[in-house]
Amino acid sequence: VMIGCDADNLGGGTPVLTLDCSELNLTGSGGDIPIYYGVKNSKKGEKPSMTTTADWITLKSVTSSQIMLTIAPNESQETREAILYIPYSGAERQQILVRSLECNLHELHDKVYPRR
């Protein structure tokens, strides 16, 4: 697991973005999911970003070592998939396949009607 960035790029070299995974297999309950990254030959002030066409995945935050995503619960009876694109200025764009399993009716019931 990569949990940090190299020192700022002082002498050149092409940035290289490394992610801690290339695939995420998630339960249908959703929530905040961290992706850890590192950058060799990083550029001062630069951080990766995230793009996807899936409306059930949003970018929550980016720190110096982590991209935090928010995944909406999967309330369907179908597994859903999406590709996340993770660009970093000057580096080759990385991608992650995200799978969110179909709804677990017990999980959904417990979310809607929490036990007290």
C-alpha positions as a printed Julia matrix, in Angstrom:
116×3 Matrix{Float64}:
   0.0    0.0     0.0
   1.4    3.37   -1.01
   0.69   5.99    1.64
   2.51   9.11    0.63
   4.14  11.16   -2.03
   7.8   11.55   -2.85
   9.39  14.91   -2.19
   8.5   17.63   -4.63
  10.1   17.29   -8.02
  13.33  19.25   -7.77
  15.26  18.06  -10.79
  12.79  16.81  -13.34
  11.56  13.48  -14.44
   8.11  12.54  -15.56
   5.62  12.11  -12.71
   4.5    8.51  -12.12
   1.2    7.97  -10.31
   0.77   4.68   -8.44
  -2.54   3.55   -6.91
  -3.0    0.92   -4.19
  -5.58  -0.96   -6.3
  -6.82  -1.4    -9.85
 -10.19  -2.84   -8.9
 -12.7   -2.25   -6.08
 -15.35  -4.84   -5.25
 -17.83  -3.31   -2.83
 -20.95  -4.36   -0.98
 -24.15  -2.66   -2.01
 -24.32  -0.58    1.17
 -22.16   2.26   -0.17
 -20.17   4.68    1.99
 -16.81   6.43    1.97
 -14.03   4.45    0.27
 -10.34   5.49    0.4
  -7.88   4.92   -2.44
  -4.24   5.43   -1.46
  -1.73   6.75   -3.96
   1.86   7.8    -4.37
   3.59   9.98   -6.95
   7.2    9.64   -8.04
   8.61  12.96   -9.36
   5.6   14.83   -7.97
   4.92  18.44   -8.89
   4.59  21.0    -6.14
   0.95  21.8    -5.4
  -0.42  19.06   -7.67
  -2.84  16.33   -6.58
  -4.66  13.71   -8.6
  -8.34  14.09   -9.39
 -11.08  11.64  -10.4
 -13.57  11.46  -13.25
 -16.26   8.91  -14.02
 -19.56   8.77  -15.86
 -21.2    6.93  -12.93
 -23.57   9.19  -11.01
 -23.32   6.93   -7.92
 -19.63   7.75   -7.32
 -18.48  11.18   -6.14
 -15.14  12.6    -5.15
 -15.23  13.59   -1.49
 -11.63  14.74   -0.92
  -7.99  14.41   -1.98
  -5.11  14.59    0.49
  -1.39  14.13   -0.06
  -1.8   10.33    0.02
  -5.49   9.5    -0.3
  -8.43   9.95   -2.66
 -11.7    9.6    -0.73
 -14.76   8.56   -2.72
 -18.38   8.45   -1.66
 -20.32   5.53   -3.1
 -24.12   5.71   -3.07
 -25.94   2.58   -1.88
 -26.91   0.17   -4.65
 -30.65  -0.2    -4.2
 -31.13  -2.34   -7.31
 -31.04  -6.1    -7.74
 -28.17  -5.77  -10.24
 -24.42  -5.45   -9.71
 -23.25  -2.14  -11.15
 -19.85  -1.31  -12.61
 -17.97   1.85  -13.46
 -14.49   2.94  -14.47
 -12.78   5.65  -12.45
 -10.14   7.68  -14.25
  -7.44   9.14  -12.01
  -5.36  11.8   -13.79
  -2.29  13.58  -12.41
  -0.62  16.42  -14.29
   2.12  15.06  -16.55
   1.6   11.42  -15.52
  -0.07   8.56  -17.34
  -3.75   8.48  -16.32
  -4.65   5.53  -14.09
  -7.98   3.76  -13.93
  -9.88   1.62  -11.44
 -12.78  -0.75  -12.09
 -15.47  -0.36   -9.41
 -18.13  -3.01   -8.8
 -20.96  -2.42   -6.37
 -22.88  -5.61   -5.59
 -26.63  -5.84   -5.79
 -28.75  -4.71   -2.9
 -28.81  -6.9     0.19
 -32.43  -6.52    1.31
 -31.49  -7.04    4.98
 -28.81  -4.32    4.75
 -31.25  -1.94    3.07
 -33.95  -2.66    5.66
 -31.49  -1.96    8.51
 -30.51   1.35    6.9
 -34.11   2.45    6.45
 -35.28   1.09    9.8
 -32.24   1.19   12.13
 -32.4   -0.88   15.28
 -32.57   1.18   18.44
